[in-house]
Amino acid sequence: MSQSTGSEKTTINAIEVYLKPKVIAILFLGFSSGVPYGILTGALSYWVSKIDLSPSEISILASAGFPYTIKFLWSPFVDQAKLPFLNKLFGQRRSWLLLSQLLLIISIGYLGFTSPIENYSQTYFAAFLIALFGATQDIVIDGFRIEVLEDDEQAAGAALYIYGYRIAAIILSVGTIYVYGLFDIDWSFLFIIGSSLMAVGMIAAIYLREPEHKATEEKKRIEQELETILIRQNIASTKFREYSAWLYMTVIAPFKEFITRRGWYVFLLLAIFYKLGDSLALSLQTKFFLSMGFDDFVIANAGKAVGFWALLAGLAVGGALMNKVGLWKALMVCAILQLLSNLSFSALYVIGTNSYFLAFTMGFENFATGMGATVLVAYLSLLCNKSFTITQFALLSALTQFTSKILSSPSGYIVEYTDWFWFFIITAIFAIPGVLLLFWIKYIEDIDKKLDLAHDQL
C-alpha cells in the first residue's frame, strides 16, 4: 500500500511541475522561438516546393540559417550588454527579447515581398535576416529558461518549450497549406500573417518578470582571483581592470570552464551528430511528398496534422521516459527510434501514394523527433554551468543548429545523385554516429563516478 502511495505521489509531482507559472511561461517563449523556425522550414519550404526550384536549390536555402550555428559568437555580448532606454523599461533580458522580436516582424514581412525565381539571392538574404534575429531571440530565451528553472524543472521546461516551438511550426506549415489552398491569397500577405504571430512572444516578454541575475559563488571566486592578478600586474586604471574582468568573464571564462571537463569534446560531438539523420530527412519532406503525387490537403491532414499530434505525444513521453529510466537510457532509446523512423520514408516510397501509410510515417517520425528533442534539450541544459548559462547553452544549441542548417544543406544533391529510396536509407546511416557517441559518454560518466567514489573514500 505504501509503495502504491509513493508511486502516486511521484506521478502527481511529475504532473504538478508542468502547472507551475514559471514553467508554463516557457510555453509562450517556445512559441515565439518557433515562429522563425516555422517560417523557414514550413512556410518558405512549402512556397519554394510549389514553384520551379530544384531540390538542390531548395536545400541550399537551409544554409541561410547558419547564424543559428554561430550564435555563441555574440551570445556573450547579449548576455552582458544593456540596451539604452529599453533596459530601464524592461530589464536586460526582456529588452533584448523585445528588440529581436521586433526585428523578426520586419524581416518576416520582408521575405514575403521577395521572389525566389526572379531574385534568389534576395530571398536568401531575407531568410538569413530571419535566422540572425531568430538566433538572437533564442540566445535570450535559452538563458531565461535555464536561469528561472530549477534542475528538477528542466525536463518539464524543455518539453513545454518545444511544445510551444512546434505549435508555432505546425501553424506555419499546415496553416500555410490550408490558407493558400483554400483562398489562394498572395504570398506576401501570408508572410505578413506569419510575422503577426510574433505578437504572442512580445506580449509574453512584456508581462513576464525579468529573471534575477545572481552571481554564483564560483563566478565571484573567479572575479576575485582575476582582480588580484590584475592588481599584481600593477595595472592602475580601474576602468581598464573592470573592462578586462568583464571581457574575461564574458568571453573567456565560459569556454575555459567547459573545456576543463573530462570528455568535453564528446559532448560537442553529440550535439552535432545526435539529430543529424533526422535533420537530413526533415529538410526535403515536403518536396518528397509532392514528388510522390500526394495532394496538398492530404499532406496537410495525413502528414503534417497527424505528425503534429504525434510530436506532442513524443515530447510528453520523452520527458516521462527520462524521469523513469534516466537520461542516458532515454537518449539511447530516442536515438534508435529516430534512426528507424527514417527507414519508414523509404518504405513509403516503395508502397507509393498511400495516405494511411503517409500518416503512419509522419506519426512515427514526429513521435521519435519529439522524444529526442525533449531529452536532448534537457541534457544540454544540464551540461551548462549556472555561472555561464547563456554562453555555454548558446554554444551547445548552435552545434545542433549547425546540423539542421549546414550539414543538412547537401541533402538535395544526395537525392539528385541517388533517389528518394536510397536518400532516406542514407539519412538512417547518418544517425548511427549519434548512437555510438552515447556509449562513449557512458564510459566517461562511469570514470567520473569511480573518481568521485575514490575521492569520497579518501
Buried (B, 14 or more C-beta within 10 A) or exposed (E): EEEEEEEEEEEEEBEEBBEBEBBBBBBBBBBBBBBBBBBBBBBBBBBBBBEEBBBBBBBBBBBBBBBBBBBBBBBBBBBBBEBEEBBEEBBBBBBBBBBBBEBBBEBBBBBBBBEBEEEBEBBBBBBBBBBBBBBBBBBBBBBBBBBBBEEEBBBBBBBBBBBBBBBBBBBBBBBBBBBBEEEEEEBEEBBBBBBEBBEBBBEBBEEBEBBEEEEEEBBEEBBEEBBEBBEEEEEEEEEEBEEBBEEBBBBEBBBEBBEEBEBBEBBBBBBBBBBBBBBBBBBBBBBBBBBBEBBBBBBBBBBBBBBBEBBBBBBBBBBBBBBEEEBBBBBBBBBBBBBBBBBBBBEBBEBEEBBEBBBBBBBBBBBBBBBBBBBBBBBBBEBBBEBBBBBBBBBBBBBBBBBBBBBBBBBBBBBEEEEBBBBBBBBBEBBBBBBEBBEBBBEBBEEEEEEEEEEEEE
